Amino acid sequence: MQDILQVGAVTNTHGIAGEVKVFPTTDDPKRFKKLKHVLVDSGNGMKELEITGVKFFKNMVILKFKGLDRIEDVMAYKGKNLYVTRENAVKLKKNEYFIADLVGMDVFTEDGERLGSLRNVIQTGANDVYEVAMENGKDVLIPAIRQCIIDVNVEEAKMTVHLLEGLLE
């Protein structure tokens, strides 16, 4: 499990007063209204930034940070990812997981046979789809639905699945 989780990426500056445009990588961009701090890789390790202003424009979030009041103050953050600690992450409901915790998991069939490793989570709108790199070098797409996902153990990085008929064809 990772200790920090990505919530966005700074795409550009916004105006001359130290604001930045952030592409949100979280399911709910409105969560930025509740965030007090984010972490950014400053090149010399993670630096904590205090959020003092949040606005929304199209698919972007405009953030203002304490003490960064000029465009020159935020230029270094252009292209950088923003993170939160696990303690400041959104609270998950039952059977919800952070994508960062799923990617890399070992995937097993209900018979205990290792199928492969979870490579990617594809968000389709209706339900997520798990892309599993199988032992034979091929990929299989498994819908993240109750009929297919039997168990997810984040601590052990292990998932057990039921393969619906036709999934391996």
Contacts in CASP RR format, 6 or more apart in sequence:
PFRMAT RR
TARGET T0000
AUTHOR 0000-0000-0000
METHOD contacts of the structure
MODEL  1
MQDILQVGAVTNTHGIAGEVKVFPTTDDPKRFKKLKHVLVDSGNGMKELE
ITGVKFFKNMVILKFKGLDRIEDVMAYKGKNLYVTRENAVKLKKNEYFIA
DLVGMDVFTEDGERLGSLRNVIQTGANDVYEVAMENGKDVLIPAIRQCII
DVNVEEAKMTVHLLEGLLE
1 86 0 8 1.000
1 101 0 8 1.000
1 154 0 8 1.000
1 155 0 8 1.000
2 86 0 8 1.000
2 98 0 8 1.000
2 100 0 8 1.000
2 101 0 8 1.000
3 85 0 8 1.000
3 86 0 8 1.000
4 39 0 8 1.000
4 46 0 8 1.000
4 83 0 8 1.000
4 84 0 8 1.000
4 85 0 8 1.000
4 86 0 8 1.000
5 83 0 8 1.000
5 84 0 8 1.000
5 85 0 8 1.000
5 86 0 8 1.000
5 89 0 8 1.000
5 98 0 8 1.000
5 100 0 8 1.000
6 25 0 8 1.000
6 81 0 8 1.000
6 82 0 8 1.000
6 83 0 8 1.000
6 100 0 8 1.000
7 24 0 8 1.000
7 25 0 8 1.000
7 26 0 8 1.000
7 31 0 8 1.000
7 32 0 8 1.000
7 35 0 8 1.000
7 38 0 8 1.000
7 82 0 8 1.000
7 83 0 8 1.000
7 84 0 8 1.000
8 22 0 8 1.000
8 23 0 8 1.000
8 24 0 8 1.000
8 25 0 8 1.000
8 26 0 8 1.000
8 61 0 8 1.000
8 81 0 8 1.000
8 82 0 8 1.000
9 22 0 8 1.000
9 23 0 8 1.000
9 25 0 8 1.000
9 79 0 8 1.000
9 80 0 8 1.000
9 81 0 8 1.000
9 82 0 8 1.000
10 20 0 8 1.000
10 21 0 8 1.000
10 22 0 8 1.000
10 40 0 8 1.000
10 74 0 8 1.000
10 77 0 8 1.000
10 78 0 8 1.000
10 79 0 8 1.000
10 80 0 8 1.000
10 81 0 8 1.000
10 82 0 8 1.000
11 21 0 8 1.000
11 22 0 8 1.000
11 23 0 8 1.000
11 60 0 8 1.000
11 78 0 8 1.000
11 79 0 8 1.000
12 20 0 8 1.000
12 21 0 8 1.000
12 78 0 8 1.000
13 19 0 8 1.000
13 20 0 8 1.000
13 21 0 8 1.000
13 71 0 8 1.000
13 74 0 8 1.000
13 75 0 8 1.000
13 78 0 8 1.000
14 20 0 8 1.000
14 21 0 8 1.000
14 62 0 8 1.000
15 71 0 8 1.000
16 70 0 8 1.000
16 71 0 8 1.000
17 64 0 8 1.000
17 69 0 8 1.000
17 70 0 8 1.000
17 71 0 8 1.000
18 64 0 8 1.000
18 65 0 8 1.000
18 68 0 8 1.000
18 69 0 8 1.000
18 70 0 8 1.000
18 71 0 8 1.000
18 73 0 8 1.000
18 74 0 8 1.000
19 55 0 8 1.000
19 62 0 8 1.000
19 63 0 8 1.000
19 64 0 8 1.000
19 74 0 8 1.000
20 62 0 8 1.000
20 63 0 8 1.000
20 65 0 8 1.000
20 74 0 8 1.000
20 77 0 8 1.000
20 78 0 8 1.000
21 57 0 8 1.000
21 60 0 8 1.000
21 61 0 8 1.000
21 62 0 8 1.000
22 32 0 8 1.000
22 60 0 8 1.000
22 61 0 8 1.000
22 62 0 8 1.000
22 63 0 8 1.000
22 82 0 8 1.000
23 59 0 8 1.000
23 60 0 8 1.000
23 61 0 8 1.000
24 32 0 8 1.000
24 59 0 8 1.000
24 60 0 8 1.000
24 61 0 8 1.000
25 81 0 8 1.000
26 90 0 8 1.000
28 90 0 8 1.000
29 56 0 8 1.000
29 59 0 8 1.000
29 61 0 8 1.000
30 56 0 8 1.000
31 90 0 8 1.000
32 51 0 8 1.000
32 54 0 8 1.000
32 61 0 8 1.000
32 63 0 8 1.000
33 54 0 8 1.000
35 51 0 8 1.000
35 54 0 8 1.000
35 84 0 8 1.000
35 88 0 8 1.000
36 50 0 8 1.000
36 51 0 8 1.000
36 88 0 8 1.000
37 48 0 8 1.000
37 49 0 8 1.000
37 50 0 8 1.000
37 51 0 8 1.000
37 84 0 8 1.000
37 88 0 8 1.000
38 48 0 8 1.000
38 49 0 8 1.000
38 51 0 8 1.000
38 63 0 8 1.000
38 82 0 8 1.000
38 83 0 8 1.000
38 84 0 8 1.000
39 46 0 8 1.000
39 47 0 8 1.000
39 48 0 8 1.000
39 49 0 8 1.000
39 82 0 8 1.000
39 83 0 8 1.000
39 84 0 8 1.000
39 85 0 8 1.000
40 46 0 8 1.000
40 47 0 8 1.000
40 49 0 8 1.000
40 77 0 8 1.000
40 80 0 8 1.000
40 81 0 8 1.000
40 82 0 8 1.000
40 83 0 8 1.000
41 47 0 8 1.000
41 80 0 8 1.000
41 81 0 8 1.000
42 76 0 8 1.000
46 83 0 8 1.000
49 65 0 8 1.000
49 66 0 8 1.000
49 68 0 8 1.000
50 65 0 8 1.000
50 66 0 8 1.000
51 63 0 8 1.000
51 64 0 8 1.000
51 65 0 8 1.000
51 66 0 8 1.000
52 64 0 8 1.000
52 65 0 8 1.000
52 66 0 8 1.000
53 63 0 8 1.000
53 64 0 8 1.000
54 61 0 8 1.000
54 62 0 8 1.000
54 63 0 8 1.000
54 64 0 8 1.000
55 61 0 8 1.000
55 62 0 8 1.000
56 62 0 8 1.000
65 74 0 8 1.000
67 73 0 8 1.000
68 74 0 8 1.000
89 98 0 8 1.000
92 98 0 8 1.000
95 152 0 8 1.000
97 152 0 8 1.000
97 154 0 8 1.000
99 121 0 8 1.000
101 154 0 8 1.000
102 118 0 8 1.000
102 121 0 8 1.000
102 130 0 8 1.000
102 152 0 8 1.000
102 159 0 8 1.000
103 118 0 8 1.000
103 119 0 8 1.000
103 120 0 8 1.000
103 121 0 8 1.000
104 117 0 8 1.000
104 118 0 8 1.000
104 119 0 8 1.000
104 157 0 8 1.000
105 117 0 8 1.000
105 118 0 8 1.000
105 152 0 8 1.000
105 157 0 8 1.000
105 158 0 8 1.000
105 159 0 8 1.000
106 114 0 8 1.000
106 116 0 8 1.000
106 117 0 8 1.000
106 118 0 8 1.000
106 157 0 8 1.000
106 158 0 8 1.000
106 159 0 8 1.000
107 114 0 8 1.000
107 115 0 8 1.000
107 116 0 8 1.000
107 117 0 8 1.000
107 118 0 8 1.000
107 130 0 8 1.000
107 132 0 8 1.000
107 142 0 8 1.000
107 158 0 8 1.000
107 159 0 8 1.000
107 160 0 8 1.000
107 161 0 8 1.000
108 114 0 8 1.000
108 115 0 8 1.000
108 158 0 8 1.000
108 159 0 8 1.000
108 160 0 8 1.000
108 161 0 8 1.000
109 115 0 8 1.000
109 160 0 8 1.000
109 161 0 8 1.000
109 162 0 8 1.000
109 163 0 8 1.000
110 150 0 8 1.000
110 160 0 8 1.000
110 161 0 8 1.000
110 162 0 8 1.000
112 160 0 8 1.000
114 135 0 8 1.000
115 132 0 8 1.000
115 134 0 8 1.000
115 135 0 8 1.000
115 140 0 8 1.000
115 161 0 8 1.000
115 163 0 8 1.000
116 132 0 8 1.000
116 133 0 8 1.000
116 134 0 8 1.000
116 135 0 8 1.000
117 132 0 8 1.000
117 133 0 8 1.000
118 130 0 8 1.000
118 131 0 8 1.000
118 132 0 8 1.000
118 133 0 8 1.000
118 159 0 8 1.000
119 131 0 8 1.000
119 132 0 8 1.000
119 133 0 8 1.000
119 139 0 8 1.000
120 130 0 8 1.000
120 131 0 8 1.000
121 128 0 8 1.000
121 129 0 8 1.000
121 130 0 8 1.000
121 131 0 8 1.000
121 144 0 8 1.000
122 128 0 8 1.000
122 129 0 8 1.000
122 130 0 8 1.000
122 131 0 8 1.000
122 141 0 8 1.000
127 143 0 8 1.000
127 144 0 8 1.000
127 145 0 8 1.000
128 143 0 8 1.000
128 144 0 8 1.000
129 141 0 8 1.000
129 142 0 8 1.000
129 143 0 8 1.000
129 144 0 8 1.000
130 141 0 8 1.000
130 142 0 8 1.000
130 143 0 8 1.000
130 144 0 8 1.000
130 149 0 8 1.000
130 159 0 8 1.000
130 161 0 8 1.000
131 139 0 8 1.000
131 140 0 8 1.000
131 141 0 8 1.000
132 139 0 8 1.000
132 140 0 8 1.000
132 141 0 8 1.000
132 142 0 8 1.000
133 139 0 8 1.000
134 140 0 8 1.000
140 163 0 8 1.000
140 167 0 8 1.000
140 168 0 8 1.000
141 167 0 8 1.000
142 148 0 8 1.000
142 149 0 8 1.000
142 161 0 8 1.000
142 163 0 8 1.000
142 167 0 8 1.000
143 164 0 8 1.000
147 162 0 8 1.000
147 164 0 8 1.000
148 161 0 8 1.000
148 162 0 8 1.000
148 163 0 8 1.000
148 164 0 8 1.000
149 159 0 8 1.000
149 160 0 8 1.000
149 161 0 8 1.000
149 162 0 8 1.000
150 160 0 8 1.000
150 161 0 8 1.000
150 162 0 8 1.000
151 158 0 8 1.000
151 159 0 8 1.000
151 160 0 8 1.000
152 158 0 8 1.000
152 159 0 8 1.000
152 160 0 8 1.000
153 159 0 8 1.000
END
